[in-house]
Amino acid sequence: MSDKVFKESGAIQVLSIQMSKQGVNEFTLANNEILLAVFCQGRGDVTFSEKKIFAVEKEYVMICGGMGRNEISVCTEDLPESQVILVVLTGICMPEKMKRGCLRNQSSKIVSMLIREIGEKQFGYVSNCESLINMLLILLHRECNQAEERLTDLERRKYCEKVNSYVQKHYLDNPSMEFLANKFGYSGNAQMLRRDFLRFYGVTPVAISKVKKLEEAKRLLVTTTYSMNEIAVILKYKSNTHFGADFKRSTGMTPVEYRKNIRAEREKQIQAENHQMNLEEYLAKTC
């Protein structure tokens, strides 16, 4: 599998697993631990670090543990008839596009088997659940890939138009390809987004962001008296040194040299215009 879903064969280890109909279930995840919440009947919400991330149109969600220990609440109180499988596991690499999605018929059958195993708790049920979870993750991974491959050219173009519009407005934030791929219909597949964007625009979103930032830097240098440090802060560079190096790499001049050259050219233009006006006035008087 291209995304290396599993660190190694058989590496997934179930740390805890339960099925619940309760209103709220609170979990605490440590580093490298993952919560898999599968809503068997109905839907609900998952709150992670005080932020609700489980949209009502989804039927499962996977959350990685972060720095330290993160509190997670799984809420089904508005859905009294719902059942949810809550699994804390470890040992898999989590591509962003696998963290949430919708179940299909095949995966629903696996969920039914999980429900039976957890409900009966017969000898070896944890090992069986681990195997079923492996199968579920593989199916979900396939669904993500298939959904991406089914994108039409029109859909790809629309997504790329949204990416372009976003980058044009938020270029100072230096949005990464991974961020854009997650935000605009590519389920975290930055490589696919880059390929499509190149096809439609001839450049990458990152390149557009750099060009826009360079244009703004030139405008500030010409129209304001801001210092190099002030401009570096406005353009969200790490330092004045980074700003200067990036500007020279793009234009062949330092920001100071560019400002001096533009001002010198403007003075020459003004002098030439004044000379032309004086000449026209002299000719008018003598004629």
Disulfide bonds with the S-S distance in Angstrom:
none
